[in-house]
Amino acid sequence: MPFDRISLNRRAVMGGLAAAALGGTAARAAMPAMPTAPVTLNLMDVGGALALMQQAFEDYRTANPQLLSRINFVKAPAPELAGKLRAQQRANRADIDLVLTGSDGLAAGLNFDLWQRIMPDYAEKFPNIEANYEPAALALHNAQGQGFGVVMNYYPSGPLLEYAPDRVPQAPGSAEDLLEWARAHPNRFMYARPSNSGPGRTFMMGLPYILGDADPRDPVKGWDKTWAYLEELGKYIEYYPAGTGATMKEFGQGTRDIIVTTTGWDINPRALGIVPKDARIATLRNFRWISDAFFMCVPKGLPEERLAVVLDIMAFVLQPKMQAYSYDEGYLYPGPAVRNVPLSLAPQRSQDVIAEFGRPEYAALIADNPIELPLKPDQMVLAFRQWDERVGAKK
């Protein structure tokens, strides 16, 4: 079926109506009772969300000592998430209370039925959530979260090219130009494995639009041009790192001249000094944004008293003051998933970083180019598998 390219706002409204209808007809779970003594929670981050939002979670603990005594923060690669949670659930031992993940970890958890459904079961904990979300964040919440993942932070993402102007005087302007450049400069272009990299993932999902593939929503039957392109491009790529950080490091060291990036991965590494401040960005012809988000997901099997606090803390971090932390140092620019969170509400450090390392062209790029949803979770799992088998396995 061809992809129905209705506008993002219309998709968001339709998704919101569908969710509202679901909430009005589906049976909702009873709200779990708050604990009588403070609990300890284990929070796992598999996508880097703590870089933005750890202070918001700490603020909750400070404000609610009668409910929460401690949060243990754990970090792990996204590909390890499903196996770890499956093992815990099979052993009837729920050790992880809340997972912060990108669409990759969300998809893996849905694939193995690991998540507790939040919407509409506990919708009363999140009043007016749909009206409060930014339109693109709402579209992700409905289409990607599917009631199991609650969008915490959002950004239009990419795919963007980042290049060193002293080594690449003119950036490739089309997919064909990029391929020709890679042929002429073997091993000087790089992107990371899509299943564990936001830029890698958006590059993979953005190419079907850029190349005019048959169905950008179907990676198995509709991406013939994309898979052929990635296989050919891979001949001139030395290897695919397991994560985005390695691409930034090699780019900053001069080992690579062009890498794939996103708004946040452009701003933050330059602010940290990993990538030179004068690095530039470019888009390819037929460019469209592929939106992305951090989701909050709750593993199945939590005791009632811990689930009650988890739901409360999820609602807390969606408040505008907490959302303002997500401007951070540009890591997920812009970052807030809810409306009415201006940069002026963010800490001064965030305001300073965005002023110095943000790009004025982002406002026009975001306003003037379509924002597409990423693949649905089941299709994303298939796309990762196809990439691993057809592209990654050749290195």
KOLBA-384763 format. One record per residue (C-alpha): residue number from 1; x, y, z. Coordinates in nm, 4 decimals, decimal comma. Each point is the difference from the previous one (the first is absolute). Layout:
N
KOLPA   resi         px         py         pz
KOLPA    NUM          X          Y          Z
...
***
This chain:
395
KOLPA   resi         px         py         pz
KOLPA      1     0,0000     0,0000     0,0000
KOLPA      2     0,1478     0,3393    -0,0922
KOLPA      3     0,0872     0,2232     0,2915
KOLPA      4    -0,2790     0,2509     0,0658
KOLPA      5     0,1911     0,3282     0,0210
KOLPA      6    -0,2573     0,1919     0,1966
KOLPA      7     0,1332     0,2969     0,1891
KOLPA      8     0,1612    -0,0450     0,3385
KOLPA      9    -0,2631     0,2142     0,1721
KOLPA     10    -0,2826    -0,2018    -0,1513
KOLPA     11     0,1702    -0,3247     0,0988
KOLPA     12     0,0377     0,1309     0,3530
KOLPA     13    -0,3671     0,0983     0,0207
KOLPA     14    -0,1152    -0,3327    -0,1417
KOLPA     15     0,2305    -0,1869     0,2375
KOLPA     16    -0,1296     0,2053     0,2886
KOLPA     17    -0,3619    -0,0742    -0,0904
KOLPA     18     0,0764    -0,3684    -0,0268
KOLPA     19     0,1724    -0,0008     0,3367
KOLPA     20    -0,2828     0,1960     0,1539
KOLPA     21    -0,2476    -0,2475    -0,1380
KOLPA     22     0,2055    -0,2843     0,1371
KOLPA     23     0,0172     0,1659     0,3380
KOLPA     24    -0,3760     0,0430    -0,0004
KOLPA     25    -0,0814    -0,3644    -0,0733
KOLPA     26     0,2820    -0,2105     0,1390
KOLPA     27    -0,0043    -0,1162     0,3587
KOLPA     28     0,2514     0,1883     0,2107
KOLPA     29     0,2063    -0,1539     0,2747
KOLPA     30    -0,0470     0,1077     0,3576
KOLPA     31     0,2628     0,2510     0,1045
KOLPA     32     0,2551    -0,1704     0,2239
KOLPA     33     0,0204     0,1276     0,3564
KOLPA     34     0,2953     0,2121     0,1052
KOLPA     35     0,2497    -0,1701     0,2325
KOLPA     36    -0,0195     0,0439     0,3756
KOLPA     37     0,3792     0,0228     0,0173
KOLPA     38     0,2552     0,1386    -0,2480
KOLPA     39     0,1052    -0,2370    -0,2776
KOLPA     40     0,3178    -0,0331    -0,2039
KOLPA     41    -0,0286     0,0030    -0,3779
KOLPA     42     0,2344    -0,1321    -0,2664
KOLPA     43    -0,0028     0,2083    -0,3185
KOLPA     44     0,1716    -0,1289    -0,3136
KOLPA     45     0,1097     0,2333    -0,2791
KOLPA     46     0,0772    -0,1622    -0,3355
KOLPA     47     0,0019     0,3075    -0,2226
KOLPA     48     0,1706     0,2877     0,1812
KOLPA     49    -0,3089     0,1662     0,1475
KOLPA     50     0,1596     0,0428     0,3405
KOLPA     51     0,2355     0,2537    -0,1527
KOLPA     52    -0,3072     0,2200    -0,0309
KOLPA     53    -0,2337    -0,1019     0,2747
KOLPA     54     0,1839    -0,1445     0,2994
KOLPA     55    -0,0443     0,3242     0,1929
KOLPA     56    -0,3772    -0,0170    -0,0516
KOLPA     57    -0,0100    -0,3449     0,1587
KOLPA     58     0,2199     0,1212     0,2848
KOLPA     59    -0,2353     0,2963     0,0482
KOLPA     60    -0,2885    -0,2444     0,0462
KOLPA     61     0,1915    -0,1916     0,2643
KOLPA     62     0,0823     0,3230     0,1838
KOLPA     63    -0,3624     0,1126    -0,0110
KOLPA     64    -0,1440    -0,3376     0,1053
KOLPA     65     0,2196    -0,1587     0,2676
KOLPA     66    -0,3061    -0,1724     0,1485
KOLPA     67    -0,0414    -0,1960    -0,3252
KOLPA     68     0,3489    -0,0462    -0,1390
KOLPA     69     0,3193    -0,0539     0,1955
KOLPA     70     0,2417    -0,0708    -0,2843
KOLPA     71     0,0286    -0,0388    -0,3769
KOLPA     72     0,2659    -0,2315    -0,1365
KOLPA     73     0,0936     0,1113    -0,3506
KOLPA     74     0,1197    -0,2759    -0,2334
KOLPA     75     0,1223     0,0408    -0,3573
KOLPA     76     0,0151    -0,2710    -0,2664
KOLPA     77     0,0137    -0,0281    -0,3810
KOLPA     78    -0,3429    -0,0247    -0,1618
KOLPA     79     0,0671    -0,3421    -0,1601
KOLPA     80     0,0490    -0,1508     0,3492
KOLPA     81    -0,3306     0,1279     0,1365
KOLPA     82    -0,2437    -0,2655    -0,1180
KOLPA     83     0,2166    -0,2918     0,1096
KOLPA     84     0,0518     0,1460     0,3456
KOLPA     85    -0,3702     0,0690     0,0570
KOLPA     86    -0,1088    -0,3370    -0,1390
KOLPA     87     0,2323    -0,1781     0,2392
KOLPA     88    -0,1360     0,1964     0,2971
KOLPA     89    -0,3626    -0,0597    -0,0945
KOLPA     90     0,0532    -0,3704    -0,0576
KOLPA     91     0,1534    -0,0193     0,3470
KOLPA     92    -0,2961     0,1994     0,1387
KOLPA     93     0,2471     0,2588     0,1282
KOLPA     94    -0,0803     0,3572    -0,1053
KOLPA     95     0,3231     0,1869     0,0774
KOLPA     96    -0,0400     0,2831    -0,2540
KOLPA     97    -0,2844     0,2413     0,0748
KOLPA     98     0,0235     0,2533    -0,2818
KOLPA     99     0,1814    -0,0009    -0,3341
KOLPA    100     0,0977     0,3110    -0,1945
KOLPA    101     0,0464    -0,0969    -0,3623
KOLPA    102    -0,0083     0,1127    -0,3581
KOLPA    103    -0,2243    -0,1622    -0,2562
KOLPA    104     0,2489    -0,2866    -0,0369
KOLPA    105    -0,0376    -0,1276     0,3570
KOLPA    106    -0,3720     0,0718    -0,0059
KOLPA    107    -0,0378    -0,2145    -0,3116
KOLPA    108     0,2008    -0,2874     0,1455
KOLPA    109    -0,2114     0,0030     0,3163
KOLPA    110    -0,3240     0,0011    -0,1966
KOLPA    111     0,1279    -0,2843    -0,2151
KOLPA    112     0,0426    -0,2185     0,3101
KOLPA    113    -0,3063     0,1316     0,1892
KOLPA    114     0,2115     0,1386     0,2850
KOLPA    115    -0,1809     0,3274     0,0764
KOLPA    116    -0,2815     0,0858     0,2360
KOLPA    117    -0,2777     0,1840    -0,1849
KOLPA    118    -0,0295     0,3573     0,1271
KOLPA    119    -0,2669     0,1459    -0,2273
KOLPA    120    -0,2925    -0,0084     0,0436
KOLPA    121     0,0406    -0,2134     0,3139
KOLPA    122     0,1474     0,2815     0,2101
KOLPA    123    -0,1106     0,2988    -0,2073
KOLPA    124    -0,1354     0,1816     0,3066
KOLPA    125     0,3582     0,0415     0,1158
KOLPA    126     0,0722     0,2069    -0,3136
KOLPA    127    -0,2887     0,2476    -0,0369
KOLPA    128    -0,0070     0,1981    -0,3260
KOLPA    129     0,3131    -0,1754    -0,1219
KOLPA    130    -0,1054     0,0164    -0,3652
KOLPA    131    -0,0860     0,3689     0,0118
KOLPA    132     0,3299     0,0759     0,1740
KOLPA    133     0,2285    -0,1859    -0,2441
KOLPA    134     0,1685     0,1688    -0,2937
KOLPA    135    -0,1758    -0,1292    -0,3175
KOLPA    136     0,2982    -0,2048    -0,1185
KOLPA    137     0,0532    -0,1434     0,3491
KOLPA    138    -0,3689    -0,0964     0,0156
KOLPA    139     0,0288    -0,1761    -0,3352
KOLPA    140     0,2963    -0,1996     0,1339
KOLPA    141    -0,1802    -0,0715     0,3269
KOLPA    142    -0,2977    -0,1490    -0,1833
KOLPA    143     0,1677    -0,1711    -0,2953
KOLPA    144     0,3185    -0,1219     0,1692
KOLPA    145    -0,0907    -0,0247     0,3659
KOLPA    146    -0,3237    -0,1857    -0,0721
KOLPA    147    -0,1051     0,0431     0,3616
KOLPA    148     0,3165    -0,1670     0,1330
KOLPA    149     0,2544     0,2802    -0,0444
KOLPA    150    -0,0569     0,3545     0,1266
KOLPA    151     0,1960     0,2654    -0,1903
KOLPA    152     0,2271     0,1887     0,2394
KOLPA    153     0,2134     0,2059    -0,2439
KOLPA    154    -0,0310     0,0645    -0,3723
KOLPA    155     0,2031     0,1420    -0,2877
KOLPA    156    -0,0255     0,0060    -0,3790
KOLPA    157     0,3324    -0,1868    -0,0057
KOLPA    158     0,1437    -0,0364    -0,3522
KOLPA    159     0,1548    -0,1375    -0,2124
KOLPA    160     0,2652     0,2680    -0,0419
KOLPA    161     0,3535    -0,0192    -0,1322
KOLPA    162     0,2776     0,1548     0,2066
KOLPA    163     0,3212     0,0847    -0,1779
KOLPA    164     0,3360     0,1649     0,0554
KOLPA    165     0,0133     0,3075    -0,2279
KOLPA    166     0,3798     0,0027    -0,0107
KOLPA    167    -0,0018    -0,3551    -0,1447
KOLPA    168    -0,3317     0,0081    -0,1869
KOLPA    169    -0,0347     0,3396    -0,1717
KOLPA    170    -0,3392    -0,0912    -0,1506
KOLPA    171    -0,2360    -0,2399     0,1774
KOLPA    172    -0,1867    -0,2614    -0,2092
KOLPA    173    -0,3393     0,1372    -0,1002
KOLPA    174    -0,1762    -0,3250    -0,0898
KOLPA    175     0,0168    -0,3700     0,0786
KOLPA    176     0,1753    -0,0549    -0,3320
KOLPA    177     0,2563     0,2683     0,0868
KOLPA    178     0,0665    -0,1662     0,3369
KOLPA    179     0,0576    -0,3368    -0,1646
KOLPA    180     0,2373     0,1523    -0,2550
KOLPA    181     0,1861     0,1831     0,2748
KOLPA    182     0,0345    -0,3218     0,2026
KOLPA    183     0,1363    -0,1831    -0,3051
KOLPA    184     0,2580     0,2725    -0,0512
KOLPA    185     0,0879     0,0122     0,3719
KOLPA    186    -0,0239    -0,3573     0,1344
KOLPA    187    -0,0307    -0,0402     0,3778
KOLPA    188    -0,0504     0,3728     0,0549
KOLPA    189    -0,3791    -0,0266     0,0467
KOLPA    190    -0,1590    -0,1729     0,2994
KOLPA    191    -0,3233    -0,0687     0,1831
KOLPA    192    -0,0769    -0,2308     0,2918
KOLPA    193    -0,2110    -0,3156     0,0228
KOLPA    194    -0,3646     0,1144    -0,0200
KOLPA    195    -0,1286    -0,2245     0,2805
KOLPA    196     0,2142     0,1895     0,2519
KOLPA    197     0,0379     0,3442    -0,1577
KOLPA    198    -0,2507     0,2811    -0,0436
KOLPA    199     0,1860     0,1527    -0,2969
KOLPA    200     0,0511    -0,3432    -0,1554
KOLPA    201    -0,3671    -0,0792     0,0447
KOLPA    202    -0,1229     0,3270    -0,1520
KOLPA    203     0,2408    -0,0362    -0,2923
KOLPA    204    -0,1371    -0,3469    -0,0736
KOLPA    205    -0,3639     0,1155     0,0289
KOLPA    206     0,0552     0,3273    -0,1858
KOLPA    207     0,1525    -0,1568    -0,3107
KOLPA    208    -0,3266    -0,1494    -0,1345
KOLPA    209    -0,1392     0,3540    -0,0266
KOLPA    210     0,3221     0,1435    -0,1405
KOLPA    211     0,0316    -0,2778    -0,2592
KOLPA    212    -0,3704    -0,0127    -0,0900
KOLPA    213    -0,0493    -0,3603     0,1079
KOLPA    214    -0,3261    -0,1865    -0,0582
KOLPA    215    -0,1265     0,0088     0,3602
KOLPA    216     0,2000     0,1792     0,2713
KOLPA    217    -0,2133    -0,1752     0,2653
KOLPA    218     0,0862    -0,3551    -0,1121
KOLPA    219     0,3693    -0,0880     0,0382
KOLPA    220    -0,0481    -0,3534    -0,1313
KOLPA    221    -0,2001     0,0535    -0,3195
KOLPA    222     0,0339     0,3740    -0,0580
KOLPA    223     0,3711     0,0817     0,0424
KOLPA    224     0,1653    -0,1548    -0,3062
KOLPA    225     0,1837     0,3229    -0,0863
KOLPA    226     0,1041     0,0590     0,3614
KOLPA    227     0,1503    -0,3440     0,0585
KOLPA    228     0,1830     0,0079    -0,3329
KOLPA    229     0,1336     0,3467     0,0817
KOLPA    230     0,1169    -0,0954     0,3499
KOLPA    231     0,1669    -0,3152    -0,1287
KOLPA    232     0,1884     0,1987    -0,2631
KOLPA    233     0,0883     0,2791     0,2432
KOLPA    234     0,1273    -0,2605     0,2445
KOLPA    235     0,2801    -0,0934    -0,2386
KOLPA    236     0,1672     0,3290     0,0883
KOLPA    237    -0,0613    -0,0072     0,3778
KOLPA    238     0,2694    -0,1563     0,2158
KOLPA    239    -0,2296    -0,1219     0,2781
KOLPA    240    -0,3206     0,0869     0,1860
KOLPA    241     0,0529     0,0986     0,3647
KOLPA    242    -0,2367    -0,1350     0,2647
KOLPA    243    -0,1008     0,3513     0,1038
KOLPA    244    -0,0067     0,3600    -0,1187
KOLPA    245     0,2671     0,1219     0,2409
KOLPA    246     0,2721    -0,1845    -0,1915
KOLPA    247    -0,0917     0,1787    -0,3227
KOLPA    248     0,0244     0,3373     0,1733
KOLPA    249     0,3354    -0,0852     0,1512
KOLPA    250     0,1472    -0,1139    -0,3311
KOLPA    251    -0,1405     0,3033    -0,1781
KOLPA    252     0,1495     0,2283     0,2632
KOLPA    253     0,3368    -0,1735    -0,0290
KOLPA    254    -0,0006     0,0392    -0,3780
KOLPA    255    -0,0331    -0,3706    -0,0823
KOLPA    256    -0,3320     0,0628    -0,1782
KOLPA    257    -0,0994     0,3022    -0,2046
KOLPA    258    -0,3789    -0,0454    -0,0239
KOLPA    259    -0,2288    -0,1714     0,2499
KOLPA    260    -0,3737    -0,0304     0,0521
KOLPA    261    -0,1448     0,2148     0,2762
KOLPA    262    -0,3180     0,1492     0,1477
KOLPA    263    -0,0775     0,3390     0,1521
KOLPA    264     0,1063    -0,1088     0,3472
KOLPA    265     0,3024    -0,1996    -0,1079
KOLPA    266     0,1094     0,3066    -0,1955
KOLPA    267    -0,0300     0,2500     0,2854
KOLPA    268     0,1065    -0,2005     0,3045
KOLPA    269     0,3355    -0,1476    -0,1166
KOLPA    270     0,1090     0,3446    -0,1196
KOLPA    271    -0,0969     0,1478     0,3375
KOLPA    272     0,2025    -0,2736     0,1725
KOLPA    273     0,3032     0,0546    -0,2255
KOLPA    274    -0,0166    -0,3498    -0,1507
KOLPA    275    -0,0776     0,1437    -0,3429
KOLPA    276     0,1500     0,3284    -0,1274
KOLPA    277    -0,2295     0,2978     0,0413
KOLPA    278     0,0345     0,0908    -0,3701
KOLPA    279    -0,1412    -0,3341    -0,1231
KOLPA    280    -0,2910     0,0547    -0,2362
KOLPA    281    -0,3223    -0,1819    -0,0820
KOLPA    282    -0,1751    -0,0758    -0,3273
KOLPA    283    -0,3116    -0,1769    -0,1242
KOLPA    284    -0,0504    -0,2180    -0,3059
KOLPA    285    -0,2504     0,0765    -0,2751
KOLPA    286    -0,3553    -0,1142     0,0882
KOLPA    287     0,0901     0,0268     0,3677
KOLPA    288    -0,2703    -0,0622     0,2594
KOLPA    289     0,0335    -0,0047     0,3751
KOLPA    290    -0,0471    -0,3361     0,1695
KOLPA    291    -0,1217     0,0858     0,3476
KOLPA    292     0,1275    -0,1793     0,3071
KOLPA    293    -0,0655    -0,0014     0,3701
KOLPA    294     0,0920    -0,1376     0,3360
KOLPA    295    -0,2744    -0,2137     0,1476
KOLPA    296    -0,0752    -0,1056     0,3549
KOLPA    297    -0,0911    -0,3701     0,0129
KOLPA    298    -0,0975    -0,2107     0,3004
KOLPA    299     0,0957    -0,3679     0,0045
KOLPA    300    -0,2736    -0,2437     0,0904
KOLPA    301    -0,0205    -0,1496     0,3470
KOLPA    302     0,0693     0,2947     0,2325
KOLPA    303    -0,1378    -0,0182     0,3537
KOLPA    304    -0,2892     0,2402     0,0521
KOLPA    305     0,1832     0,2405     0,2299
KOLPA    306     0,2883     0,0441    -0,2453
KOLPA    307    -0,2320     0,0315    -0,2993
KOLPA    308    -0,1886     0,2783     0,1783
KOLPA    309     0,3167     0,2033     0,0475
KOLPA    310     0,1179    -0,0690    -0,3543
KOLPA    311    -0,3251     0,1351    -0,1443
KOLPA    312     0,0255     0,3050     0,2241
KOLPA    313     0,3568     0,0739    -0,1036
KOLPA    314    -0,0898    -0,0416    -0,3689
KOLPA    315    -0,2686     0,2655     0,0330
KOLPA    316     0,2363     0,2242     0,1956
KOLPA    317     0,2696     0,0122    -0,2694
KOLPA    318    -0,2579     0,1113    -0,2596
KOLPA    319    -0,0543     0,3292     0,1836
KOLPA    320     0,1387     0,3034    -0,1898
KOLPA    321     0,2626     0,0849     0,2618
KOLPA    322     0,1379    -0,3546    -0,0145
KOLPA    323    -0,0232    -0,0082    -0,3785
KOLPA    324     0,2206     0,3082    -0,0192
KOLPA    325     0,2918    -0,2156     0,1179
KOLPA    326    -0,0155    -0,1789    -0,3363
KOLPA    327     0,1589     0,2969    -0,1768
KOLPA    328     0,3111    -0,1169     0,1878
KOLPA    329     0,3077     0,0727    -0,2128
KOLPA    330    -0,1818    -0,0557    -0,3277
KOLPA    331     0,0129    -0,3801     0,0185
KOLPA    332    -0,3586    -0,0462    -0,1261
KOLPA    333    -0,0675     0,3428    -0,1439
KOLPA    334    -0,2445     0,1455     0,0610
KOLPA    335    -0,1138    -0,2693     0,2473
KOLPA    336    -0,3262     0,0849     0,1808
KOLPA    337    -0,2913    -0,2257    -0,0928
KOLPA    338    -0,2671     0,2280     0,1451
KOLPA    339    -0,1175     0,3421    -0,1033
KOLPA    340     0,0958     0,3343     0,1488
KOLPA    341     0,3540    -0,0840     0,1124
KOLPA    342     0,2110     0,2918    -0,1284
KOLPA    343     0,3793    -0,0061     0,0151
KOLPA    344    -0,0233     0,2780     0,2596
KOLPA    345    -0,1408    -0,2594     0,2447
KOLPA    346     0,3145    -0,2134    -0,0312
KOLPA    347     0,3051     0,0312     0,2265
KOLPA    348     0,2350     0,2813    -0,0980
KOLPA    349     0,2661    -0,2484    -0,1085
KOLPA    350    -0,2406    -0,1410    -0,2590
KOLPA    351    -0,0881     0,3438    -0,1265
KOLPA    352     0,3670     0,0869    -0,0396
KOLPA    353     0,0851    -0,3212    -0,1881
KOLPA    354    -0,2888     0,0348    -0,2450
KOLPA    355     0,0888     0,3634    -0,0604
KOLPA    356     0,3622    -0,0890    -0,0819
KOLPA    357    -0,0274    -0,3385    -0,1713
KOLPA    358    -0,3542    -0,0075    -0,1381
KOLPA    359    -0,0499     0,0735    -0,3674
KOLPA    360    -0,2301     0,2767    -0,1226
KOLPA    361    -0,0845    -0,2082    -0,3073
KOLPA    362    -0,1754    -0,2620     0,2133
KOLPA    363    -0,3123     0,2134     0,0390
KOLPA    364    -0,0532     0,0133    -0,3768
KOLPA    365     0,0971    -0,3648    -0,0539
KOLPA    366    -0,2580    -0,1094     0,2558
KOLPA    367    -0,2693     0,2342    -0,1277
KOLPA    368     0,0515    -0,0623    -0,3728
KOLPA    369     0,0459    -0,3785    -0,0233
KOLPA    370    -0,2498    -0,2805     0,0661
KOLPA    371     0,0318    -0,1896     0,3289
KOLPA    372    -0,0643    -0,3714    -0,0464
KOLPA    373    -0,0661    -0,2569     0,2675
KOLPA    374     0,2598    -0,2728     0,0451
KOLPA    375    -0,0957    -0,3547    -0,0867
KOLPA    376    -0,2512    -0,1694     0,2236
KOLPA    377     0,1700    -0,2225     0,2581
KOLPA    378    -0,0667    -0,3298    -0,1776
KOLPA    379     0,1290     0,1408    -0,3291
KOLPA    380     0,3016     0,1517     0,1724
KOLPA    381     0,0987    -0,3408     0,1348
KOLPA    382    -0,0188    -0,1367    -0,3544
KOLPA    383     0,2064     0,2916    -0,1333
KOLPA    384     0,2717    -0,0557     0,2605
KOLPA    385     0,0101    -0,3691    -0,0909
KOLPA    386     0,0225     0,0777    -0,3717
KOLPA    387     0,2791     0,2508     0,0571
KOLPA    388     0,1964    -0,2406     0,2211
KOLPA    389    -0,0293    -0,2785    -0,2576
KOLPA    390     0,0393     0,1941    -0,3223
KOLPA    391     0,2335     0,2819     0,1007
KOLPA    392     0,1629    -0,0422     0,3393
KOLPA    393     0,0879    -0,3677    -0,0457
KOLPA    394     0,2261     0,0879    -0,2928
KOLPA    395     0,2467     0,1746     0,2309
***
